[in-house]
């Protein structure tokens, strides 16, 4: 049996919800352990058994009843309460592949295996100096994104108006991990696009926005008011980001897993460069950015959208970054991920 262990802040259920379609097709019994009631209540409807484990005793009661492998979609403090079960296999599966600094934590060394999307993530960990063990890394792609996202036809430009998805990230737990465009660019981007008849925009903010920095929450509230006044669709936090991606022609985003998942669609990406990042070599610090048009201002966004109505110079780079970031699996990412998990369950200490 496989247990998926989920803990974190309120609204974090999206981290497990994106894995539900994969877990339902895994081919082995699965249970989900939610450590906070808000997570438990936010998990999508599924036939998979979901348990609310309020304390450590509840965790152990589940993990000692036939579980062989524990999967972790986030690297949180409460994970240690499950990691103490040394007879089980502990695999970190993450909730997104991205260039964010949080994906370089030394705490990742604690897991038996790190199931990474592709070579880019592996290099990221090596460059950070992590002491990875032989056999600790497995490439599995992003099976949920592969299942849920449609690929666009290469060489065909969408008819007007362009359907634009603006999906910024949040401000992060620390300043080093603040890649959000909300404070510096967000409202200006919406104002730039609202009056154009060649663009339809959908705004989908990260559910954590404003949880660390109050002014970011105020900025987000102002953006939502602007959207309401100008007929711009605001997608609620629990709605599927993958559905929004499929309905779009172009993505505007920050450094986050939204960028990397969108590579599957083969459609253009505009990456916002916030004030903290402007002094950096963007492509050097964030390798996935090679696939995206850069925007340091709302005017940059407008100019790029105008360009994309006739040409797409970065199409080839997106294909290259896609292989590097998400791997290349002839059998499909879902088949690869399922194989790794089945082998783990079979090899666990009884």
Short mmCIF file of the C-alpha atoms (twelve columns), coordinates in Angstrom:
data_MODEL
# 
_entry.id   MODEL 
# 
loop_
_atom_site.group_PDB 
_atom_site.id 
_atom_site.type_symbol 
_atom_site.label_atom_id 
_atom_site.label_alt_id 
_atom_site.label_comp_id 
_atom_site.label_asym_id 
_atom_site.label_seq_id 
_atom_site.Cartn_x 
_atom_site.Cartn_y 
_atom_site.Cartn_z 
_atom_site.pdbx_PDB_model_num 
ATOM 1   C CA . UNK A 1   0.000   0.000  0.000   1 
ATOM 2   C CA . UNK A 2   1.054   3.601  -0.668  1 
ATOM 3   C CA . UNK A 3   0.336   6.527  1.667   1 
ATOM 4   C CA . UNK A 4   0.489   10.146 0.501   1 
ATOM 5   C CA . UNK A 5   1.371   12.436 3.397   1 
ATOM 6   C CA . UNK A 6   0.152   16.049 3.145   1 
ATOM 7   C CA . UNK A 7   0.731   18.881 5.599   1 
ATOM 8   C CA . UNK A 8   1.136   22.657 5.504   1 
ATOM 9   C CA . UNK A 9   -0.791  25.896 5.581   1 
ATOM 10  C CA . UNK A 10  -4.476  26.395 4.927   1 
ATOM 11  C CA . UNK A 11  -5.340  26.219 1.207   1 
ATOM 12  C CA . UNK A 12  -2.526  23.708 0.577   1 
ATOM 13  C CA . UNK A 13  -4.955  21.031 -0.621  1 
ATOM 14  C CA . UNK A 14  -4.130  21.996 -4.209  1 
ATOM 15  C CA . UNK A 15  -0.792  20.224 -3.717  1 
ATOM 16  C CA . UNK A 16  -2.485  16.843 -3.296  1 
ATOM 17  C CA . UNK A 17  -5.439  17.554 -5.597  1 
ATOM 18  C CA . UNK A 18  -3.130  17.758 -8.615  1 
ATOM 19  C CA . UNK A 19  -1.902  14.244 -7.794  1 
ATOM 20  C CA . UNK A 20  -5.351  12.665 -7.337  1 
ATOM 21  C CA . UNK A 21  -5.832  11.723 -11.050 1 
ATOM 22  C CA . UNK A 22  -2.406  10.023 -11.020 1 
ATOM 23  C CA . UNK A 23  -2.980  8.196  -7.738  1 
ATOM 24  C CA . UNK A 24  -6.324  6.875  -8.963  1 
ATOM 25  C CA . UNK A 25  -4.524  5.148  -11.851 1 
ATOM 26  C CA . UNK A 26  -1.483  3.927  -9.958  1 
ATOM 27  C CA . UNK A 27  -2.414  0.231  -9.913  1 
ATOM 28  C CA . UNK A 28  -1.677  -0.215 -6.187  1 
ATOM 29  C CA . UNK A 29  -3.801  0.621  -3.120  1 
ATOM 30  C CA . UNK A 30  -3.414  4.234  -1.992  1 
ATOM 31  C CA . UNK A 31  -4.472  6.232  1.068   1 
ATOM 32  C CA . UNK A 32  -4.046  9.957  1.757   1 
ATOM 33  C CA . UNK A 33  -3.030  11.270 5.180   1 
ATOM 34  C CA . UNK A 34  -3.986  14.923 5.763   1 
ATOM 35  C CA . UNK A 35  -2.404  16.518 8.841   1 
ATOM 36  C CA . UNK A 36  -4.621  19.610 8.993   1 
ATOM 37  C CA . UNK A 37  -8.411  19.672 8.873   1 
ATOM 38  C CA . UNK A 38  -8.356  22.497 6.308   1 
ATOM 39  C CA . UNK A 39  -6.380  20.251 3.971   1 
ATOM 40  C CA . UNK A 40  -8.696  17.314 4.620   1 
ATOM 41  C CA . UNK A 41  -11.744 19.421 3.811   1 
ATOM 42  C CA . UNK A 42  -10.138 20.830 0.651   1 
ATOM 43  C CA . UNK A 43  -9.233  17.527 -0.987  1 
ATOM 44  C CA . UNK A 44  -11.120 16.796 -4.196  1 
ATOM 45  C CA . UNK A 45  -13.770 14.102 -4.261  1 
ATOM 46  C CA . UNK A 46  -12.100 10.746 -4.853  1 
ATOM 47  C CA . UNK A 47  -12.560 7.040  -4.200  1 
ATOM 48  C CA . UNK A 48  -9.139  7.008  -2.509  1 
ATOM 49  C CA . UNK A 49  -9.476  6.757  1.305   1 
ATOM 50  C CA . UNK A 50  -8.530  10.054 2.971   1 
ATOM 51  C CA . UNK A 51  -7.667  10.226 6.669   1 
ATOM 52  C CA . UNK A 52  -7.384  13.285 8.882   1 
ATOM 53  C CA . UNK A 53  -4.447  12.551 11.212  1 
ATOM 54  C CA . UNK A 54  -4.664  15.146 13.973  1 
ATOM 55  C CA . UNK A 55  -1.631  13.909 15.905  1 
ATOM 56  C CA . UNK A 56  1.348   11.591 15.652  1 
ATOM 57  C CA . UNK A 57  -0.555  8.646  17.099  1 
ATOM 58  C CA . UNK A 58  -3.059  8.907  14.238  1 
ATOM 59  C CA . UNK A 59  -0.198  9.000  11.713  1 
ATOM 60  C CA . UNK A 60  1.370   5.852  13.103  1 
ATOM 61  C CA . UNK A 61  -1.971  4.067  13.209  1 
ATOM 62  C CA . UNK A 62  -2.262  4.470  9.422   1 
ATOM 63  C CA . UNK A 63  1.383   3.881  8.529   1 
ATOM 64  C CA . UNK A 64  1.612   0.615  10.471  1 
ATOM 65  C CA . UNK A 65  -1.325  -1.022 8.663   1 
ATOM 66  C CA . UNK A 66  0.128   -2.359 5.450   1 
ATOM 67  C CA . UNK A 67  1.791   0.788  4.121   1 
ATOM 68  C CA . UNK A 68  5.066   0.129  2.279   1 
ATOM 69  C CA . UNK A 69  5.834   3.498  0.665   1 
ATOM 70  C CA . UNK A 70  5.090   7.082  1.726   1 
ATOM 71  C CA . UNK A 71  4.915   9.861  -0.867  1 
ATOM 72  C CA . UNK A 72  5.447   13.521 0.035   1 
ATOM 73  C CA . UNK A 73  4.194   16.293 -2.285  1 
ATOM 74  C CA . UNK A 74  5.764   19.027 -0.106  1 
ATOM 75  C CA . UNK A 75  8.848   19.319 2.095   1 
ATOM 76  C CA . UNK A 76  7.268   20.482 5.364   1 
ATOM 77  C CA . UNK A 77  8.339   20.278 9.021   1 
ATOM 78  C CA . UNK A 78  5.698   17.725 9.984   1 
ATOM 79  C CA . UNK A 79  7.118   15.245 7.467   1 
ATOM 80  C CA . UNK A 80  9.593   14.141 10.148  1 
ATOM 81  C CA . UNK A 81  6.744   12.467 12.042  1 
ATOM 82  C CA . UNK A 82  6.312   10.036 9.164   1 
ATOM 83  C CA . UNK A 83  10.003  9.771  8.243   1 
ATOM 84  C CA . UNK A 84  10.723  8.128  11.584  1 
ATOM 85  C CA . UNK A 85  9.148   4.947  10.168  1 
ATOM 86  C CA . UNK A 86  12.509  3.592  9.003   1 
ATOM 87  C CA . UNK A 87  11.146  0.336  7.577   1 
ATOM 88  C CA . UNK A 88  9.104   2.204  4.965   1 
ATOM 89  C CA . UNK A 89  10.269  3.763  1.709   1 
ATOM 90  C CA . UNK A 90  9.976   7.552  1.737   1 
ATOM 91  C CA . UNK A 91  9.739   9.223  -1.679  1 
ATOM 92  C CA . UNK A 92  9.561   12.960 -2.310  1 
ATOM 93  C CA . UNK A 93  7.303   13.638 -5.313  1 
ATOM 94  C CA . UNK A 94  6.952   17.448 -4.983  1 
ATOM 95  C CA . UNK A 95  3.956   19.489 -6.116  1 
ATOM 96  C CA . UNK A 96  5.742   21.270 -8.929  1 
ATOM 97  C CA . UNK A 97  8.989   21.423 -10.897 1 
ATOM 98  C CA . UNK A 98  10.472  24.929 -10.939 1 
ATOM 99  C CA . UNK A 99  13.592  27.042 -10.473 1 
ATOM 100 C CA . UNK A 100 12.464  28.316 -7.064  1 
ATOM 101 C CA . UNK A 101 15.166  28.269 -4.387  1 
ATOM 102 C CA . UNK A 102 12.964  26.138 -2.109  1 
ATOM 103 C CA . UNK A 103 13.630  23.201 -4.452  1 
ATOM 104 C CA . UNK A 104 17.261  23.108 -3.266  1 
ATOM 105 C CA . UNK A 105 16.680  22.389 0.435   1 
ATOM 106 C CA . UNK A 106 19.133  20.092 2.217   1 
ATOM 107 C CA . UNK A 107 16.145  18.466 3.891   1 
ATOM 108 C CA . UNK A 108 15.642  16.637 0.585   1 
ATOM 109 C CA . UNK A 109 18.583  14.428 1.564   1 
ATOM 110 C CA . UNK A 110 16.347  12.708 4.138   1 
ATOM 111 C CA . UNK A 111 14.189  10.900 1.576   1 
ATOM 112 C CA . UNK A 112 15.033  7.483  0.155   1 
ATOM 113 C CA . UNK A 113 14.290  8.732  -3.345  1 
ATOM 114 C CA . UNK A 114 13.625  12.046 -5.013  1 
ATOM 115 C CA . UNK A 115 11.262  11.604 -7.948  1 
ATOM 116 C CA . UNK A 116 12.318  14.481 -10.181 1 
ATOM 117 C CA . UNK A 117 10.743  15.607 -13.408 1 
ATOM 118 C CA . UNK A 118 13.943  15.616 -15.458 1 
ATOM 119 C CA . UNK A 119 17.667  16.406 -15.753 1 
ATOM 120 C CA . UNK A 120 17.253  20.125 -15.024 1 
ATOM 121 C CA . UNK A 121 16.018  19.412 -11.488 1 
ATOM 122 C CA . UNK A 122 18.909  17.012 -10.920 1 
ATOM 123 C CA . UNK A 123 21.480  19.637 -11.956 1 
ATOM 124 C CA . UNK A 124 19.780  22.149 -9.666  1 
ATOM 125 C CA . UNK A 125 20.381  19.900 -6.669  1 
ATOM 126 C CA . UNK A 126 23.965  19.104 -7.661  1 
ATOM 127 C CA . UNK A 127 24.803  22.801 -8.129  1 
ATOM 128 C CA . UNK A 128 23.360  23.490 -4.678  1 
ATOM 129 C CA . UNK A 129 25.906  21.058 -3.196  1 
ATOM 130 C CA . UNK A 130 23.439  18.501 -1.864  1 
ATOM 131 C CA . UNK A 131 25.006  15.186 -0.834  1 
ATOM 132 C CA . UNK A 132 22.855  12.932 -2.978  1 
ATOM 133 C CA . UNK A 133 23.241  9.188  -2.657  1 
ATOM 134 C CA . UNK A 134 23.733  6.809  -5.555  1 
ATOM 135 C CA . UNK A 135 20.325  5.719  -6.811  1 
ATOM 136 C CA . UNK A 136 18.467  8.441  -4.882  1 
ATOM 137 C CA . UNK A 137 17.289  10.216 -8.050  1 
ATOM 138 C CA . UNK A 138 14.609  8.940  -10.436 1 
ATOM 139 C CA . UNK A 139 13.228  10.896 -13.396 1 
ATOM 140 C CA . UNK A 140 9.465   10.557 -13.732 1 
ATOM 141 C CA . UNK A 141 8.331   13.722 -15.544 1 
ATOM 142 C CA . UNK A 142 5.099   15.394 -14.502 1 
ATOM 143 C CA . UNK A 143 2.422   12.713 -14.944 1 
ATOM 144 C CA . UNK A 144 -0.497  14.881 -13.799 1 
ATOM 145 C CA . UNK A 145 0.393   17.656 -16.220 1 
ATOM 146 C CA . UNK A 146 0.866   15.138 -19.024 1 
ATOM 147 C CA . UNK A 147 -2.582  13.691 -18.290 1 
ATOM 148 C CA . UNK A 148 -4.429  16.986 -17.919 1 
ATOM 149 C CA . UNK A 149 -2.822  19.300 -20.475 1 
ATOM 150 C CA . UNK A 150 -3.439  19.452 -24.228 1 
ATOM 151 C CA . UNK A 151 -0.672  20.157 -26.728 1 
ATOM 152 C CA . UNK A 152 -1.120  22.967 -29.224 1 
ATOM 153 C CA . UNK A 153 -0.486  22.445 -32.930 1 
ATOM 154 C CA . UNK A 154 2.996   23.656 -33.797 1 
ATOM 155 C CA . UNK A 155 3.225   26.434 -36.348 1 
ATOM 156 C CA . UNK A 156 -0.394  27.561 -35.993 1 
ATOM 157 C CA . UNK A 157 -1.185  30.948 -34.491 1 
ATOM 158 C CA . UNK A 158 -4.414  31.389 -32.562 1 
ATOM 159 C CA . UNK A 159 -7.164  33.595 -33.900 1 
ATOM 160 C CA . UNK A 160 -7.870  36.858 -32.130 1 
ATOM 161 C CA . UNK A 161 -8.594  37.677 -29.441 1 
ATOM 162 C CA . UNK A 162 -5.669  35.973 -27.721 1 
ATOM 163 C CA . UNK A 163 -6.768  34.106 -24.608 1 
ATOM 164 C CA . UNK A 164 -4.220  35.090 -21.950 1 
ATOM 165 C CA . UNK A 165 -3.824  33.392 -18.573 1 
ATOM 166 C CA . UNK A 166 -2.081  35.518 -15.926 1 
ATOM 167 C CA . UNK A 167 -1.078  33.174 -13.064 1 
ATOM 168 C CA . UNK A 168 1.414   34.884 -10.717 1 
ATOM 169 C CA . UNK A 169 3.002   33.123 -7.771  1 
ATOM 170 C CA . UNK A 170 2.995   34.300 -4.147  1 
ATOM 171 C CA . UNK A 171 5.700   36.162 -2.183  1 
ATOM 172 C CA . UNK A 172 7.308   33.054 -0.681  1 
ATOM 173 C CA . UNK A 173 8.219   32.261 2.908   1 
ATOM 174 C CA . UNK A 174 11.398  34.394 2.706   1 
ATOM 175 C CA . UNK A 175 12.583  37.301 0.545   1 
ATOM 176 C CA . UNK A 176 15.042  35.038 -1.300  1 
ATOM 177 C CA . UNK A 177 12.084  33.066 -2.643  1 
ATOM 178 C CA . UNK A 178 10.012  36.097 -3.652  1 
ATOM 179 C CA . UNK A 179 9.432   35.830 -7.400  1 
ATOM 180 C CA . UNK A 180 5.941   37.336 -7.340  1 
ATOM 181 C CA . UNK A 181 4.908   40.000 -9.831  1 
ATOM 182 C CA . UNK A 182 1.850   40.981 -7.762  1 
ATOM 183 C CA . UNK A 183 3.409   43.989 -6.046  1 
ATOM 184 C CA . UNK A 184 5.569   45.362 -8.864  1 
ATOM 185 C CA . UNK A 185 3.706   44.502 -12.062 1 
ATOM 186 C CA . UNK A 186 0.370   42.878 -11.346 1 
ATOM 187 C CA . UNK A 187 -2.139  45.716 -11.484 1 
ATOM 188 C CA . UNK A 188 -0.228  47.422 -14.303 1 
ATOM 189 C CA . UNK A 189 -0.435  44.247 -16.414 1 
ATOM 190 C CA . UNK A 190 -4.183  44.062 -15.922 1 
ATOM 191 C CA . UNK A 191 -4.553  47.753 -16.773 1 
ATOM 192 C CA . UNK A 192 -2.408  47.312 -19.888 1 
ATOM 193 C CA . UNK A 193 -4.545  44.459 -21.183 1 
ATOM 194 C CA . UNK A 194 -8.028  45.471 -20.023 1 
ATOM 195 C CA . UNK A 195 -8.610  47.997 -22.783 1 
ATOM 196 C CA . UNK A 196 -7.397  45.837 -25.673 1 
ATOM 197 C CA . UNK A 197 -9.913  44.198 -27.983 1 
ATOM 198 C CA . UNK A 198 -7.321  41.661 -29.199 1 
ATOM 199 C CA . UNK A 199 -6.947  40.039 -25.750 1 
ATOM 200 C CA . UNK A 200 -9.158  38.097 -23.334 1 
ATOM 201 C CA . UNK A 201 -7.558  37.687 -19.930 1 
ATOM 202 C CA . UNK A 202 -8.115  35.255 -17.057 1 
ATOM 203 C CA . UNK A 203 -6.479  36.062 -13.721 1 
ATOM 204 C CA . UNK A 204 -5.580  33.165 -11.415 1 
ATOM 205 C CA . UNK A 205 -3.538  34.249 -8.366  1 
ATOM 206 C CA . UNK A 206 -1.727  31.836 -6.067  1 
ATOM 207 C CA . UNK A 207 -3.849  30.900 -3.012  1 
ATOM 208 C CA . UNK A 208 -1.006  31.846 -0.607  1 
ATOM 209 C CA . UNK A 209 -0.726  35.440 -1.871  1 
ATOM 210 C CA . UNK A 210 -0.561  37.851 1.063   1 
ATOM 211 C CA . UNK A 211 -0.022  35.150 3.683   1 
ATOM 212 C CA . UNK A 212 3.434   36.532 4.584   1 
ATOM 213 C CA . UNK A 213 3.355   40.124 3.360   1 
ATOM 214 C CA . UNK A 214 0.203   42.088 4.143   1 
ATOM 215 C CA . UNK A 215 0.772   44.621 1.375   1 
ATOM 216 C CA . UNK A 216 0.736   41.834 -1.213  1 
ATOM 217 C CA . UNK A 217 -2.680  40.810 0.032   1 
ATOM 218 C CA . UNK A 218 -3.861  44.410 -0.309  1 
ATOM 219 C CA . UNK A 219 -2.421  44.602 -3.814  1 
ATOM 220 C CA . UNK A 220 -4.213  41.386 -4.736  1 
ATOM 221 C CA . UNK A 221 -7.494  42.760 -3.398  1 
ATOM 222 C CA . UNK A 222 -7.060  45.858 -5.574  1 
ATOM 223 C CA . UNK A 223 -6.396  43.660 -8.605  1 
ATOM 224 C CA . UNK A 224 -9.548  41.649 -7.953  1 
ATOM 225 C CA . UNK A 225 -11.596 44.852 -7.661  1 
ATOM 226 C CA . UNK A 226 -10.142 46.026 -10.978 1 
ATOM 227 C CA . UNK A 227 -11.039 42.703 -12.604 1 
ATOM 228 C CA . UNK A 228 -14.595 42.919 -11.320 1 
ATOM 229 C CA . UNK A 229 -14.983 46.454 -12.663 1 
ATOM 230 C CA . UNK A 230 -13.570 45.541 -16.077 1 
ATOM 231 C CA . UNK A 231 -15.137 42.164 -16.737 1 
ATOM 232 C CA . UNK A 232 -11.922 40.162 -16.250 1 
ATOM 233 C CA . UNK A 233 -12.460 36.605 -15.061 1 
ATOM 234 C CA . UNK A 234 -10.833 35.769 -11.702 1 
ATOM 235 C CA . UNK A 235 -10.499 32.032 -11.170 1 
ATOM 236 C CA . UNK A 236 -10.984 30.891 -7.590  1 
ATOM 237 C CA . UNK A 237 -8.004  29.389 -5.768  1 
ATOM 238 C CA . UNK A 238 -9.268  25.783 -5.826  1 
ATOM 239 C CA . UNK A 239 -10.144 25.710 -9.511  1 
ATOM 240 C CA . UNK A 240 -7.848  23.643 -11.728 1 
ATOM 241 C CA . UNK A 241 -4.838  25.510 -13.074 1 
ATOM 242 C CA . UNK A 242 -4.572  22.879 -15.796 1 
ATOM 243 C CA . UNK A 243 -8.082  23.647 -17.046 1 
ATOM 244 C CA . UNK A 244 -7.135  27.311 -17.230 1 
ATOM 245 C CA . UNK A 245 -3.996  26.416 -19.180 1 
ATOM 246 C CA . UNK A 246 -5.940  24.384 -21.728 1 
ATOM 247 C CA . UNK A 247 -8.302  27.290 -22.386 1 
ATOM 248 C CA . UNK A 248 -5.461  29.785 -22.929 1 
ATOM 249 C CA . UNK A 249 -3.257  30.710 -25.880 1 
ATOM 250 C CA . UNK A 250 -0.509  32.440 -23.871 1 
ATOM 251 C CA . UNK A 251 0.667   32.260 -20.257 1 
ATOM 252 C CA . UNK A 252 1.921   35.202 -18.194 1 
ATOM 253 C CA . UNK A 253 3.598   33.925 -15.035 1 
ATOM 254 C CA . UNK A 254 6.428   34.229 -12.539 1 
ATOM 255 C CA . UNK A 255 9.220   31.805 -11.662 1 
ATOM 256 C CA . UNK A 256 7.129   28.831 -10.542 1 
ATOM 257 C CA . UNK A 257 5.999   25.356 -11.555 1 
ATOM 258 C CA . UNK A 258 3.213   26.982 -13.595 1 
ATOM 259 C CA . UNK A 259 5.868   27.856 -16.186 1 
ATOM 260 C CA . UNK A 260 7.310   24.349 -16.329 1 
ATOM 261 C CA . UNK A 261 3.944   22.588 -16.554 1 
ATOM 262 C CA . UNK A 262 2.863   24.937 -19.339 1 
ATOM 263 C CA . UNK A 263 5.799   23.707 -21.436 1 
ATOM 264 C CA . UNK A 264 3.725   20.593 -22.132 1 
ATOM 265 C CA . UNK A 265 1.216   22.692 -24.072 1 
ATOM 266 C CA . UNK A 266 3.987   24.056 -26.360 1 
ATOM 267 C CA . UNK A 267 2.283   27.470 -26.185 1 
ATOM 268 C CA . UNK A 268 4.105   30.800 -25.583 1 
ATOM 269 C CA . UNK A 269 5.091   31.955 -22.104 1 
ATOM 270 C CA . UNK A 270 5.811   35.460 -20.805 1 
ATOM 271 C CA . UNK A 271 7.897   35.501 -17.615 1 
ATOM 272 C CA . UNK A 272 7.553   38.490 -15.293 1 
ATOM 273 C CA . UNK A 273 10.833  39.837 -13.903 1 
ATOM 274 C CA . UNK A 274 10.108  41.553 -10.595 1 
ATOM 275 C CA . UNK A 275 12.213  44.310 -9.032  1 
ATOM 276 C CA . UNK A 276 14.315  41.884 -6.937  1 
ATOM 277 C CA . UNK A 277 15.260  39.864 -10.020 1 
ATOM 278 C CA . UNK A 278 16.150  42.711 -12.368 1 
ATOM 279 C CA . UNK A 279 19.834  42.771 -11.398 1 
ATOM 280 C CA . UNK A 280 20.181  39.020 -12.031 1 
ATOM 281 C CA . UNK A 281 21.193  37.088 -15.128 1 
ATOM 282 C CA . UNK A 282 17.722  35.602 -15.540 1 
ATOM 283 C CA . UNK A 283 18.595  32.682 -17.827 1 
ATOM 284 C CA . UNK A 284 21.605  31.773 -15.654 1 
ATOM 285 C CA . UNK A 285 19.743  31.899 -12.343 1 
ATOM 286 C CA . UNK A 286 16.516  30.407 -13.675 1 
ATOM 287 C CA . UNK A 287 17.279  27.902 -16.488 1 
ATOM 288 C CA . UNK A 288 13.601  27.382 -17.334 1 
ATOM 289 C CA . UNK A 289 13.423  31.066 -18.274 1 
ATOM 290 C CA . UNK A 290 15.169  30.323 -21.579 1 
ATOM 291 C CA . UNK A 291 11.769  29.127 -22.772 1 
ATOM 292 C CA . UNK A 292 10.006  32.405 -21.990 1 
ATOM 293 C CA . UNK A 293 9.756   35.989 -23.211 1 
ATOM 294 C CA . UNK A 294 10.856  38.343 -20.422 1 
ATOM 295 C CA . UNK A 295 8.756   41.234 -19.121 1 
ATOM 296 C CA . UNK A 296 10.043  43.843 -16.674 1 
ATOM 297 C CA . UNK A 297 7.133   46.185 -17.340 1 
ATOM 298 C CA . UNK A 298 3.513   46.085 -18.425 1 
ATOM 299 C CA . UNK A 299 4.603   47.560 -21.771 1 
ATOM 300 C CA . UNK A 300 6.897   44.554 -22.304 1 
ATOM 301 C CA . UNK A 301 3.864   42.298 -21.888 1 
ATOM 302 C CA . UNK A 302 1.859   44.291 -24.407 1 
ATOM 303 C CA . UNK A 303 4.700   44.307 -26.936 1 
ATOM 304 C CA . UNK A 304 5.195   40.547 -26.656 1 
ATOM 305 C CA . UNK A 305 1.510   39.816 -27.153 1 
ATOM 306 C CA . UNK A 306 1.609   41.992 -30.262 1 
ATOM 307 C CA . UNK A 307 4.604   39.995 -31.558 1 
ATOM 308 C CA . UNK A 308 2.923   36.661 -30.900 1 
ATOM 309 C CA . UNK A 309 0.085   37.503 -33.231 1 
ATOM 310 C CA . UNK A 310 2.477   36.987 -36.154 1 
ATOM 311 C CA . UNK A 311 5.547   35.040 -34.978 1 
ATOM 312 C CA . UNK A 312 6.926   32.990 -32.095 1 
ATOM 313 C CA . UNK A 313 10.753  33.114 -32.068 1 
ATOM 314 C CA . UNK A 314 11.143  31.076 -28.860 1 
ATOM 315 C CA . UNK A 315 9.197   27.994 -30.009 1 
ATOM 316 C CA . UNK A 316 12.382  25.950 -30.491 1 
ATOM 317 C CA . UNK A 317 13.782  26.957 -27.097 1 
ATOM 318 C CA . UNK A 318 10.552  25.889 -25.404 1 
ATOM 319 C CA . UNK A 319 10.888  22.417 -26.932 1 
ATOM 320 C CA . UNK A 320 14.484  22.122 -25.690 1 
ATOM 321 C CA . UNK A 321 13.674  23.343 -22.179 1 
ATOM 322 C CA . UNK A 322 10.647  21.054 -22.071 1 
ATOM 323 C CA . UNK A 323 12.851  17.963 -22.569 1 
ATOM 324 C CA . UNK A 324 15.403  19.186 -20.045 1 
ATOM 325 C CA . UNK A 325 12.857  20.182 -17.413 1 
ATOM 326 C CA . UNK A 326 10.223  17.458 -17.769 1 
ATOM 327 C CA . UNK A 327 12.192  14.527 -19.179 1 
ATOM 328 C CA . UNK A 328 11.427  12.421 -22.216 1 
ATOM 329 C CA . UNK A 329 9.528   9.165  -21.705 1 
ATOM 330 C CA . UNK A 330 8.376   7.217  -24.784 1 
ATOM 331 C CA . UNK A 331 6.078   5.162  -22.557 1 
ATOM 332 C CA . UNK A 332 4.634   8.306  -20.991 1 
ATOM 333 C CA . UNK A 333 5.270   9.955  -17.655 1 
ATOM 334 C CA . UNK A 334 2.346   8.211  -15.937 1 
ATOM 335 C CA . UNK A 335 3.685   4.776  -16.896 1 
ATOM 336 C CA . UNK A 336 7.157   5.729  -15.692 1 
ATOM 337 C CA . UNK A 337 5.910   7.080  -12.354 1 
ATOM 338 C CA . UNK A 338 3.666   4.035  -11.795 1 
ATOM 339 C CA . UNK A 339 6.567   1.665  -12.471 1 
ATOM 340 C CA . UNK A 340 8.789   3.391  -9.902  1 
ATOM 341 C CA . UNK A 341 6.065   3.279  -7.252  1 
ATOM 342 C CA . UNK A 342 5.179   -0.381 -7.885  1 
ATOM 343 C CA . UNK A 343 8.862   -1.323 -7.598  1 
ATOM 344 C CA . UNK A 344 9.068   0.608  -4.336  1 
ATOM 345 C CA . UNK A 345 6.088   -1.204 -2.798  1 
ATOM 346 C CA . UNK A 346 7.532   -4.569 -3.863  1 
ATOM 347 C CA . UNK A 347 10.986  -3.791 -2.390  1 
ATOM 348 C CA . UNK A 348 9.928   -2.329 0.975   1 
ATOM 349 C CA . UNK A 349 10.981  -4.123 4.159   1 
ATOM 350 C CA . UNK A 350 8.135   -6.284 5.419   1 
# 
